Amino acid sequence: MRYRPLGTSGLTVSELGFGCWTVGTSWWGDRDEADALRLLHRALDLGVTFYDTADTYGSGAGETILAKAFRGRRADIVIATKFGYDFYSHAGPRTGQRELPQDFSPAFVRRALEESLRRLETDYIDLYQLHNPRMDAILRDDLFAELDRLRDEGKIRAYGAALGPAIGGTEHGDEVLRARPMASLQIIYNMLEQDPGRRFFPLARERGVGVIVRVPHSSGLLEGKYTLDTTFAPTDHRSHRPREWLVEGLKKLERLDFLTAGGGRTIGQVALRWVLAEPTIASALPNIYDEEQLVEFAGASDTPDLTADELARIADLYAHGFYLDQEAEPTGAGSGR
């Protein structure tokens, strides 16, 4: 495993992190707690020291599972969690992808932090992240004054923002970085979904912000396991995606076959090495469902970095929509052939 600084925060994280949404929610299928604990233990054995969760994952289950897994080993791990959704006042089952109301008032944030500390069975959180904030939250001086107080009290070591997907949060990452001295910015970024994420890197570099990437495998497309016959359980969030997402994604995946032609690495490992080719990215958070996949992804640290030619060829494919309107990929400049 390789390790990287999280910007200028003073935190050091494993370049492969563990996103606890797969063990604390049913968004990726049902999870047995005993299996989840074994998976978390195995991750630490493989050198994974960075664990990202949120108070709202499973209404707290994403935090309590970490406490159970790592009792007595708090100093061995870096915990990132998130706040902002008021699931305390809006309890009960949710359907589909309905979003809960948010509350970024200082009083709620302090309450949310104390509840997270209790569930995590710790007296400090390494990285405390605003969960899918809009700009009105980012512009609240009282919120950031409270976060500074919590840091001064030693309850958090650093704070950042985890930007949302299609709910309107992702686009304003550059505005977030300009508005506040964040330690980190968490975004969606992968070979198939490079925008708007890549727009944020120069500013993150300038401001010493560590970038954390989730969905580095494009919701599983870059894991190399999907076929046209793949289906998802009704509780799995991918079941809500249109059929075109799968069909078009598999066509794009075919254009990336050159990256695994030698047999020395899987497309899942390549996807992680591509993300980590950007120096401002501190850690990638793949979706980890089982031990076989965990071992594969952790093994990405043992594979070579992508070459300049491979990176250029991927950039050319992305710039031209993976040439899906043509029967074969051109072999001209930028193709690496």
Buried (B, 14 or more C-beta within 10 A) or exposed (E): BEBBEBBEBEBEBBBBBBBBBBBBBBBBBEBEBEBBBBBBEBBBEBBBBBBBBBBBBBBBBBBBBBBEBBEEEBEEBBBBBBBBBBBBEEEEEEEEEEEBEBBBBBEBBBBBBEBBBEBBBBEBBBBBBBBBBBEEBBBBEEBBEBBEEBBEEEBBBBBBBBBBBEEEBBEBBBEBBEBBEBBBBBBBBBBBBBEBBEEBBEBBBEBBBBBBBBBBBBBBBBBBEBEEEEEBEEEBBBEEEEEEBBEBBBEBBEBBEBBBEEEEBBBBBBBBBBBBBBEBBBBBBBBBBEBEBBEBBBBBBEBEEBEEEBBBBBBBBBEBEBBBEEEEBEEEEBBBE
